[in-house]
Amino acid sequence: MRSLVVIGLGGLMLAQVGFSLSALAQMPTGDAIAGKKKAGTCRTCHGLDGLAKIPIAPHIGGEPAQYIANQLTAFRNGERVHEMMSVVAKVLDDQAIADLAAWYASHTATATLPMGVNVMDAPEACVTCHGATGISETEDAPNLAGESVIYIDNQLKAFRQGKRTHHIMTEISADLSDLEIREFADWYAAAKLEITRPE
C-alpha cells in the first residue's frame, strides 16, 4: 500500500482542534438519556446503538461527541448537505444535537484487524486521526472501523471533489487516486467493529 506524506498536517490538526473546541464550548451539555429518547429518528439508518442498518450510512455508536455535534450542526446550517440528514437536522436545536451526541458517544467502540494483518501497514495518511484500526484518535475525527467500502469511498471522493470540505480532509484527499481511495476504504472496512451499549 502506497504511503502518503502530508506536509504541515500537525499545524492543520492543531488549527482544527482549536476551532472544534471553541465550537463545542458553545454547545449546551448533552444528556445521554434524553438523547436516547430522541434517537428514534436516527435508528432507521444508524440503529439505536449506532450500528448502521444500510451501507451508505455510517456507524455512529462510540463516535466522539464533538464529531457528532459538529456534523449535525453542519447539516442543520447547510454547511454539509445530504438529502436525508439535511432534513432531519434542520429541526434540531443545540440541546437536541448535544443530547444525541451524548447518547451515541456514550457507547464504546472497539475494533480489531483481520488475522494476519500487520498494523504497521495501516494507511499512513489516515492513522494520525483515525487510528490504525479505525478508532478515532482525535475528538473531531470519526471512527472508520467496519464502515462499508462504499461509504468510505464516497466520502473520500466527496472531499476530493469539494462536495464536502474540511481543512484537513480536503488537503489529504486532493491528490488521492481512485485506487488509493479504494485501498484506504478496504483497509478500514476490513476491521471488525464492536459497539457496546452503556450499562
Residue pairs with C-beta under 8 A, 6 or more apart in sequence:
1 121
1 123
1 183
1 187
2 180
2 183
3 123
3 124
3 125
4 123
4 124
4 125
4 172
4 175
4 176
4 180
5 124
6 125
6 171
6 172
9 128
9 168
9 171
9 172
12 167
12 168
12 171
13 128
13 129
13 138
13 168
15 167
16 140
16 166
16 167
16 168
17 138
17 139
17 140
20 66
20 70
20 139
20 140
21 66
21 139
23 69
23 70
23 73
24 66
24 69
24 70
24 139
27 69
27 94
27 97
27 98
28 94
28 95
28 98
29 98
29 102
30 65
30 69
30 98
30 99
30 100
30 101
30 102
30 103
30 105
31 98
31 99
31 102
32 99
32 102
32 103
32 105
32 106
32 198
33 103
34 99
34 102
34 103
35 98
35 99
35 100
35 101
35 102
35 103
35 104
35 106
36 48
36 103
38 96
38 99
38 100
38 103
39 48
39 100
39 103
39 104
40 48
41 88
42 48
42 60
42 88
42 100
43 53
44 53
45 52
45 53
45 54
45 57
45 84
46 52
46 53
46 57
46 58
46 59
46 60
46 61
46 104
47 53
47 61
49 61
49 107
49 195
49 197
50 59
50 60
50 61
50 62
50 63
50 104
50 107
50 195
51 59
51 61
51 193
51 195
52 58
52 59
52 60
52 147
52 148
52 151
55 148
55 150
55 151
56 148
56 150
56 151
56 154
57 151
58 142
58 147
58 151
59 109
59 143
59 145
59 146
59 147
59 193
59 195
60 68
60 104
61 104
61 107
61 109
61 195
61 197
62 104
62 105
62 107
62 108
62 109
62 110
62 135
62 143
62 195
62 196
63 104
63 105
63 109
63 136
63 142
63 143
64 105
64 136
64 138
64 139
64 140
64 141
64 142
65 98
65 101
65 102
65 104
65 105
65 139
66 101
66 139
66 140
67 136
67 139
67 140
67 141
67 142
68 97
68 100
68 101
68 104
68 105
69 97
69 98
69 101
70 140
71 80
72 89
72 92
72 97
72 100
72 101
73 79
73 89
73 94
73 97
74 80
75 81
75 82
75 85
75 86
75 88
75 89
75 90
76 86
76 89
76 90
76 92
76 97
78 86
80 86
80 164
89 97
92 100
106 198
107 195
107 196
107 197
107 198
108 195
108 196
108 198
109 135
109 143
109 145
109 193
109 194
109 195
109 196
110 135
110 193
110 194
110 196
111 133
111 134
111 135
111 143
111 145
111 146
111 191
111 192
111 193
111 194
112 133
112 191
112 192
113 119
113 132
113 133
113 190
113 191
113 192
114 190
114 191
114 192
117 190
119 132
119 133
122 131
122 132
122 133
122 187
123 183
123 184
123 187
125 172
125 184
126 144
126 172
126 184
126 187
126 188
127 137
128 137
128 138
129 136
129 137
129 138
129 141
129 168
130 136
130 137
130 141
130 142
130 143
130 144
130 188
131 137
133 145
133 191
134 143
134 144
134 145
134 146
134 147
134 188
134 191
134 193
135 143
135 145
136 142
136 143
143 193
144 152
144 188
144 191
145 188
145 191
145 192
145 193
146 188
146 189
146 191
146 192
146 193
147 185
147 188
147 189
148 189
149 182
149 185
149 186
149 189
150 185
152 181
152 184
152 185
152 188
152 189
153 181
153 182
153 185
155 164
156 173
156 176
156 181
156 184
156 185
157 173
157 178
157 181
158 164
159 165
159 166
159 169
159 170
159 172
159 173
160 173
160 174
160 176
160 181
162 170
173 181
176 184
